[in-house]
């Protein structure tokens, strides 16, 4: 039985004070241990939030990681630097990184490998745009992203990783895939992996990352191949994020 996981992506939001307060508020409302939970915070708040979450069930994640171990790469943050603050997860390949900052399948694979080499669990984001969905290209896009990735790092890399399906058309738009639409793609991803390694497919957590909210989380999480969520805007409010967590 796969354990569920709920991850908050705070994106470029908050202040030092609000980041600490939000983390503390989430911890206060966790209650029983029903699933894994983490927050991916802006780099500059990692040290402060690391202190707040230390010794609690709330895990810490970053929103990206450098594709190099060290060197003359101005503005980049390495996996080794993240590890110093007990970072447990790192998002790689988020659609906003691919769209606005030119992340490619190759650079995403390198980021994935850098995180994994330091014992940080990479959360690989995949998904299609609205145009691609309307042209019935969803599965072709998923194939392209996963094919390119596996050709670079191999299927075994998924034995210590998480996948997040993020329909780009449902991020920040107010649109959400139906439970059945989301399940269809999650099932497809799991079967894609199963064709290469059944044991990994059975174990890997596949999260839904398309604007999950308190009012739709329960239905999404009830789907057999949806193992939790990568939560954006709703994770910026402790009450909303906790309602999603308790929907597991």
N, C-alpha and C positions, 0 to 999 in steps of 0.2 A: 504494500500500500504506500503510495507516494504521499509525503508530507506536503501540505499546502504552504505557500509562501506569498506574503503580501509586501510589496516594496513601494515606498513613497519616493517619487522623484520631485524634489522641490524646485528644480530648474534654477533660473536666476532670480530668486525671490528671497525676501526676508532681510533682517538685520541680525547682528550678533545677538542682541537681546531676544528677538523673536525666535531665532533658531533654537536657543537654549530653552526658552519657554515652551516652544512647540514640542521639542523632544521630551521634556519633562511631563508635559500634559499627556502625551501618548503613553509613556511609561506608566503613569498613574492610572490609566484606564484599561490596561492590558488584561487584567484578571487572569483566568486560567490559561494554561499553555495549550492553545488549540491549533496553532500554526506558527511557522517561522515568520518573522516580521523585521523589516529594516527600512531605513531612510537613506536616500542618496542626496547628500547635501552639497552646497557650493564648496569648492576647495577651501576657501578662506575660513569657513566655519567648522571644518573637520576637527581641529584641535579642541575647540570648545565643546562641540557636541560629543566628541569622544569621551570627554570627562563626564558628561551627563549620563551617557548610556553605559558607562563602565559597570560591569557586574550585574547588568539587567538583561532582560530577554530581547531588548531592542537592538538589532544589528545596525552596523554603520556601513554605508556605501558611498562611492564617488560617482559622479556623473560621466566620467571619462577617465582615460589613462593614456599616457604617452605610448607611442609605438616603438620607442627606443628605451634602452635601459638607463642611459646617461649620456651626457655630452653637450655640445653646443647647439641646443634646441630651445631657443628663447621662448619663454612662456609655457613650456610643457611641464607636466608633473609626472614623475615616474612611478612605477608600481612600488619600488623600494621606498619612496617618500610616503606613499599612501599607507604602506605597511607599518610605518613608524607610529601611525595613529590607530592601529588595530582595525584598519579598514577591511571588511569582510567581503564586500561585493563591489564590482565596478561595471557600470553600464558601458557597452561598446556597440557602436553602429546605430545609435538612436537616430530616428528619421530626421530630427532637427540638425544633428551633426552631419548627416549625409547631405541634407538639402542646403544648409547655410554655410558649412565649413569644408565641404568637399571630401568628406570621408569616403573612401572606396572600399570595396570588398577586401582588397589586399591590405590596406591600412587597418581596417577593422580586425582582420585576422591577426595582424601583428600586435595590436592592442590586447586582443584576447589572450594571445600567447604570453605577453609580458605580465599580465595580471596573474594568469594561472601559474606561471613559473615562481611567483612569490607567494603562492597559497591564497590568492584572492580569487573568489568565484566570479568569473565573468558572466554577465547577463547579456546575451547576444540578441539584439533587436532586429526583427525582420518584418516586412509588411509591404502592402501595395498602396498606391495612390488611388484617388477616386476615379481618375481617367482609366487607370489600369483595371480597376474592378468593373467599370462600366463596359470595358472591352473584353470582359471575361478572361483577363490575363492574370488573375490572382495566383493561381497555382504555378503558372509559368514564372512569375516574379519570385515566388518562394523557392522554386527549383533553382533559378539562377543565383539567388543569394546564397542558398545552402550549398549548391554545387561548387561555387567559387570558393566558399569558405572551407569546405571539407577537402578540396583539392590542395589547399595550402597547409592545413593543420591536421587533417585526418579525422576520421569518425571517433577515434578513441578520446579525442580532446573533449567530447561532450560528456564523458563519464564524470567530470567535475565541473559542470557548467549549468547554466539556466538559459532557456530561450524565452523571449518575450515576443509574442505576435502583436504588432501594433499596426492596425489598419490606419494608414496615414490620414485617410479621409475622415476618420473619427476622432482625431486628436485636436482638442481645442476648438472644435466646430460645433459642439453640442449634439452631433450625431453619434449614435452608438450602433454597433452591429447587434443584430438580434442574437439571442442565446444560440439559436440554431446556426446562424451565419458564423459566429465565432467558433462554435464547436466543430463545424465542418472544416475550417482551416486548421484548428488545433489537431484534429484527427489526421488530417493530411500530413501535417508536419511529423506527427508521431509515426505514421506509417512510412514516411520517407526515411526516417531514421531506422525503423524496424527492418527495412529491407537491407540495411547495411549492418545493423547490430541490434538484435531483439532485446538483449539485456539492458543496453543503454536506453532504448526507447521506452522500456517499462519503467525505468528509474527516473528519467529526466523530468524536471519540472518545466512545464510550458505555461507561461503567464499570459493573461489577456491585458493588452496595453492600449485600449481604445476608449478613453473617457469613461471608465467605470465609476459609478457613484453609489451612494448608499441605497438608492431606490432600485438599482438594477443589478447590484453585485450578487445578491443571493441566487438569482436565476442563472447568471453566468457561472458562478462557482459550483452550481449543481450539475453542470455538464461534465461528462466523464473524463474528458481530456483537457479540461481547464483546471490548472492546479493553483490558481491564485491570480493576483493582478499586479501590474505595474501601474501605479496610480499617480496621476499628475496633479491637477488643480485641487482635487478633493483631499490630497494629502497635506495641504497647507492649513487645514483646520483639524485640530486634534479630534473633535467630536465626529466629524464626517469620516475621517480616516479610520477611527476606531469602529464606527458602524460597519464600514466595509470589512474590516478585519473580523469582526464578530459575525459576519455573514457566512463565514467559512463553514 
